[in-house]
Amino acid sequence: CLSMHSTDPLNGLIMKIMNDIKKGIQYAFQTSNNMTLAMSGSGHTAMECAVFNIVEPGESVLVAINGIWGERVAEIAERMGAKVHTLFKTPGGHFTNAEIEQALAKHKPVLFFLTHGESSAGLVHPMDGVGDICHKYNCLLLVDSVASLGAAPILMDQQNIDILYTGSQKALNAPPGTAPVSFSERACHKMFNRKTKPVSYLLDMTHLSNYWGNDGKPERIYHHTGPVSGFFALRESLAIIAEMGLENSWSHHTEIAEYLWKGLEDLGLKLFIKDKDLRLPSVTTIAIPEGYDWKELLAYIMKHHRIEFTGGLGPSVGMVLRIGLMGYNCNKANAAMVLAALEDALKQCRKSKA
Ligand code: PMP
């Protein structure tokens, strides 16, 4: 059990579990960053932790919005008093490095946010070169990989990403409630040399870095009660992905996604992301077929096939149907079941032209 008082050292077993988690995240993120840990909370906790610790009120932040996750980060940064600038595309769009560079030069932000796996649109964003451009403008790069980690390649150190976070419940297969995050040396320099304290006590990295044994101090003391059962599960899920190997996990997700995409096209459906290289293997988006009510399709599939499809999320509502095949659920049998359900729904739910 965890100790109860503010000066109590942490219990040895949980420290060992946390140390293993740190190593597992370093592998999954492909980073050697010392400042690597898991947040007690879902993906949003890591999102807020990154923004709250890196940015001080009044500083300029640039957020790429091409779906709901950029919208959320812009709101989080605005709430804590940052000067928020946005780069905007409708869902499904992506940003060229030239567009990013132009905006960095114009707004001179301390932080640039980009979503790697945009799950509301089904897009995997190209990452190469983005970190270098950010550093040219003395800006830190924050990347959301909640929906993509383990399903599509992301290499934190090689791609010069300063802050990377993910969630436990997507391709990692653990229950929701813990969120891996890692900070580069550059990010640590900025966040540990602030003039003001971060707005959140719970998410303050000066405390969390001690709690996770990352600050070099001999004693790790109680900061908050960690979700211990979530930590055990996260440790196991990271061990599984390490045993499988990241490359195998990426190629497995791609293979199943390609099988699904082909099946969907054979049913006459149009994939929302046209360029195959930009499709997120873990979340496939289908353009809503003409002559159908998307809500009726979802309800029919739930009622008759007991499969939960979803519609869009945030700005993609009414544009897409979404199918998630990730981690344990990502296999050919499930993809085939999804295709059979859709085939049936397409036959039964067509609206009459009258
Ligand atoms: N970012 C992305 C890309 C996501 O897909 C999600 C969850 N769907 C989140 C962030 C938020 O994660 P959570 O629900 O775990 O807070």
Residues whose N, C-alpha, C, O or C-beta is under 5 A from the ligand:
A	BS01	PMP	S42 G43 H44 W69 G117 S119 D144 V146 A147 G167
